[in-house]
């Protein structure tokens, strides 16, 4: 326990020790009361996280965490972060700095956009955080622009 601070003993441990008559119940309770709650060292925390995630990883679930810096710059002040991709769909985040634009473009797939934060001009409409936009496959987007910056969740399918 050199790289972990002491954690309180679980009641089941106290009960089990008492039932086995190893120590008196009052002694066990006194010991448990003196154990301080702590946070594990970063390397221990990482090992615990890896072990837990290995248990839930399967083809049915996929996780991508905020601290996994996956942003790629696609032009000055505009970044994209791919969240998930299959043969017929993909989900990604678009982060646009203030006063940036994406050029006019066509859609080969249906595209859904949700404004997570900030505001953005889509098809001449100013959209704010919480607004949703749908573009049908075969449609064209006019230039997309933001004056204040924004983050969008986009799904193409």
C-alpha positions as CSV (number, residue, x, y, z in Angstrom):
1,X,0.0,0.0,0.0
2,X,3.0,2.3,-0.4
3,X,1.4,4.1,-3.4
4,X,-2.1,4.1,-2.1
5,X,-3.5,5.9,0.9
6,X,-5.5,3.8,3.3
7,X,-9.2,3.2,2.6
8,X,-11.9,2.5,5.2
9,X,-12.5,-1.2,5.8
10,X,-15.8,-2.4,4.3
11,X,-18.5,-3.5,6.8
12,X,-18.4,-6.9,5.2
13,X,-14.8,-7.2,6.1
14,X,-15.5,-6.2,9.7
15,X,-18.4,-8.6,9.9
16,X,-16.4,-11.4,8.4
17,X,-13.5,-10.8,10.8
18,X,-15.9,-10.7,13.8
19,X,-17.6,-13.9,12.7
20,X,-14.3,-15.7,12.5
21,X,-13.4,-14.5,16.1
22,X,-10.0,-13.3,14.9
23,X,-10.6,-9.9,16.7
24,X,-13.2,-8.5,18.9
25,X,-15.9,-6.6,17.0
26,X,-15.1,-3.4,19.0
27,X,-11.4,-3.6,18.1
28,X,-12.2,-4.1,14.4
29,X,-14.6,-1.1,14.5
30,X,-11.9,1.0,16.2
31,X,-9.3,0.1,13.6
32,X,-11.7,0.8,10.7
33,X,-12.5,4.2,12.2
34,X,-8.9,5.2,12.1
35,X,-8.3,4.3,8.5
36,X,-8.3,7.5,6.4
37,X,-10.0,7.8,3.0
38,X,-7.5,8.6,0.2
39,X,-7.0,8.9,-3.5
40,X,-4.7,6.4,-5.2
41,X,-1.5,7.6,-7.0
42,X,-2.0,8.4,-10.7
43,X,-0.3,5.2,-11.9
44,X,-2.5,3.1,-9.6
45,X,-5.6,4.9,-10.7
46,X,-4.7,4.3,-14.3
47,X,-4.2,0.6,-13.6
48,X,-7.6,0.3,-11.9
49,X,-9.2,2.2,-14.8
50,X,-7.6,-0.1,-17.4
51,X,-8.6,-3.2,-15.5
52,X,-12.2,-2.0,-15.2
53,X,-12.5,-1.0,-18.8
54,X,-11.1,-4.3,-20.0
55,X,-14.1,-5.9,-18.3
56,X,-16.7,-3.8,-20.2
57,X,-15.0,-3.6,-23.6
58,X,-16.7,-5.6,-26.2
59,X,-18.2,-5.1,-29.6
60,X,-21.4,-4.0,-28.0
61,X,-19.8,-1.0,-26.2
62,X,-17.3,1.7,-27.1
63,X,-15.9,4.4,-24.9
64,X,-13.8,7.5,-25.7
65,X,-12.9,9.6,-22.7
66,X,-12.4,13.4,-22.6
67,X,-8.8,13.1,-21.4
68,X,-7.9,11.1,-24.6
69,X,-6.9,14.0,-26.7
70,X,-8.0,12.9,-30.2
71,X,-8.5,16.4,-31.8
72,X,-7.1,16.9,-35.3
73,X,-6.8,20.3,-36.9
74,X,-8.5,20.4,-40.3
75,X,-7.9,24.1,-41.0
76,X,-6.9,27.2,-39.0
77,X,-9.1,27.4,-35.8
78,X,-11.1,24.3,-36.7
79,X,-10.6,20.9,-35.2
80,X,-12.4,17.6,-35.5
81,X,-12.6,14.6,-33.2
82,X,-13.8,11.3,-34.6
83,X,-15.9,9.5,-32.0
84,X,-17.1,6.4,-33.9
85,X,-17.0,5.1,-37.4
86,X,-18.7,2.2,-39.1
87,X,-19.1,1.3,-42.8
88,X,-22.3,3.4,-43.1
89,X,-22.1,6.0,-40.3
90,X,-19.7,8.2,-38.3
91,X,-20.0,10.5,-35.3
92,X,-17.6,13.3,-34.6
93,X,-17.2,16.6,-32.8
94,X,-16.3,19.8,-34.6
95,X,-14.7,22.6,-32.6
96,X,-14.6,26.0,-34.3
97,X,-12.8,29.0,-32.9
98,X,-14.3,32.5,-33.1
99,X,-14.5,34.0,-36.6
100,X,-13.9,30.7,-38.5
101,X,-15.7,29.1,-41.4
102,X,-16.1,25.8,-43.1
103,X,-16.5,26.0,-46.9
104,X,-19.6,25.1,-48.8
105,X,-19.9,21.4,-49.2
106,X,-22.2,18.6,-50.5
107,X,-23.6,15.7,-48.4
108,X,-23.2,12.2,-49.6
109,X,-25.0,11.0,-46.4
110,X,-27.7,12.3,-44.1
111,X,-26.1,14.7,-41.6
112,X,-27.4,15.6,-38.2
113,X,-25.7,18.4,-36.2
114,X,-26.3,19.4,-32.6
115,X,-24.8,22.6,-31.1
116,X,-23.2,21.6,-27.8
117,X,-21.8,25.1,-27.0
118,X,-21.5,28.5,-28.6
119,X,-23.3,29.5,-31.7
120,X,-23.0,28.9,-35.5
121,X,-24.6,30.0,-38.7
122,X,-26.1,27.0,-40.6
123,X,-28.0,27.7,-43.9
124,X,-28.4,31.4,-42.9
125,X,-29.9,30.5,-39.5
126,X,-28.1,31.4,-36.2
127,X,-28.1,28.2,-34.1
128,X,-27.3,28.2,-30.4
129,X,-26.3,25.6,-27.8
130,X,-29.1,23.0,-27.7
131,X,-30.2,23.6,-31.4
132,X,-30.4,20.7,-33.9
133,X,-30.0,20.8,-37.7
134,X,-30.6,18.0,-40.3
135,X,-29.2,18.0,-43.8
136,X,-30.5,15.3,-46.2
137,X,-28.1,13.3,-48.4
138,X,-27.6,15.1,-51.7
139,X,-28.1,18.5,-50.2
140,X,-25.4,21.3,-50.1
141,X,-24.4,23.3,-47.1
142,X,-23.6,27.0,-47.6
143,X,-20.5,28.2,-45.8
144,X,-20.8,27.4,-42.1
145,X,-19.6,30.3,-39.9
146,X,-19.2,31.2,-36.2
147,X,-18.6,34.6,-34.8
148,X,-18.1,33.5,-31.2
149,X,-16.9,29.9,-31.6
150,X,-18.8,26.6,-31.2
151,X,-18.7,22.9,-30.6
152,X,-20.9,20.7,-32.7
153,X,-21.8,17.0,-32.4
154,X,-22.3,15.6,-36.0
155,X,-23.6,12.3,-37.1
156,X,-23.5,11.2,-40.7
157,X,-25.4,8.1,-41.8
